Amino acid sequence: MAVSDIYGIIYIHFLVVLFGVCIGSFLNVVIYRLPKGIFLSKSRSMCPACEKTLGPLDLVPIFSYLFLKGRCRHCGARISPRYLLVELFCALLAAASFVRFGFDLKTLVVFGVSVILLAVALIDHDTMEIPDSLSIAIIPFAVGAIWIWRDVPLLERAIGLVTVSLPMLLIAFIIKDAFGGGDIKLMAVCGFLLGWQVTLAAFFIALLTGGVYGIYLRRSGKLKKGAHFAFGPHLCAGVAVSLFFGADIVRLYLSLYPGL
């Protein structure tokens, strides 16, 4: 491989990561404003502590946080490191999507949905609610997937719409607060996106991670008997993993049972 080709590859990956960081910066605004009912375009960003409007130098992704040492330039209030972590994680998602799918529309779909799932996970963790607008935001990607992932028939997508969401709805009727409405709507949309087989894999991952986390909370005394914790982050993790490796997981499972 020529040196120019290596430089070209490095440059492309740099642009991908930079794009991910910028999206992560915007996502921080969504995560902060959406639960508070603040329009994204209503006003400029400001410090939550002193309410001073932030200037351009305060809003440079990653570098502003590092340069200001995690504190507001005006009042010195501590800035949550989660802002930095969200930007870094979005950069990682962008790079992972590009490495996995390359120059393909699948890259945009996987990255776009993953970013929305990250917002869902963090908002649900903070508020125990999943905004309907975020589930709706996945719908264009789910519809586009019909033409992008042609190996998943439309019937499988239609079944995926209810394969997890309907049992969740029934369980929620039987057991109070077993699942929230936001969880059910999210899995309906993601079920259409993934198809029923991969949706089952996503839900299994969510049950596994959620179960382990629930046991940890109970054993550590952080979750009292009868109390609930946000299950949305685990659903998001399951769907995100399945976006990247769902088909491989299903094939691996079926290979263990050749008769199926």
C-alpha positions, 0 to 999 in steps of 0.5 A: 500500500502506498504512503498516499493511500495510508494518509488517505485512510487516516484522513477519512477516519479522522473526518469520520471521528470528527463528525461523530464528535460534533454529533455528540456535542449536539446530542448533549444539547438534546439530552439536556433540553428535551426532558425539560421541554426546551426547544433545541433552537430556542436559545444559545447554550448557557451554563446551568449554574450561572446561566451565562451564555456560552461563547464559541470557545466554550463549545468546542467539542472535547477541547473546551472541556479539557482546556477549561478543566471541566469547569465553567469559565464564568462561575467556576462551577463543575461541568459534568464529565458526561458531556465529554464522555458523550462526545467521545462515545459518539466518535467511537460509534461513528468510527465503529459504524464506518469500520463495520460497514464502510462506504455504505448507507448502512453506516449512516443508519447504524450510526444515526440509530445508535446516537438516538439510542444513546440519547434514549438511554441517558434520558431514561436513566435520568428521568425514568421516561423515554420521550416519544419524539426519540422513538419517532426519530428512529422511524425514518431509519427503520423505513429506509432499512427496507431498501438498505437491508434487502435480506430482511423481508418486509414480513419479518419486519412486520412481525418484529414490530410486535414480537417483543413489544406486544408481550411487553404490553401484555406483561405491563397490563398484568404486572403494574409498572413492569414496562413503561410505555416508552420501552414498548414503543421503542421496541416496536419501532426497533423491531420493525428496523431489525426484523423479528429474529434480530429483535429477539437477540436484542431483547435477550441481551437487554434481559441479560444486562438488565438482570445482572444490573438489577442483581447488583443494585439489590445486592448493594442495597441501592434498589429497595424491594419493589422499586424499579430501575430504568430498563431503557438503557439495557434495551438500547444496549441490546438494539445497538449491539444487534445493529452491528452484530445481530445477524451474526448472533442469530447465525451463531445461535442457529448453528448450535441447533442445525435442526431448526 
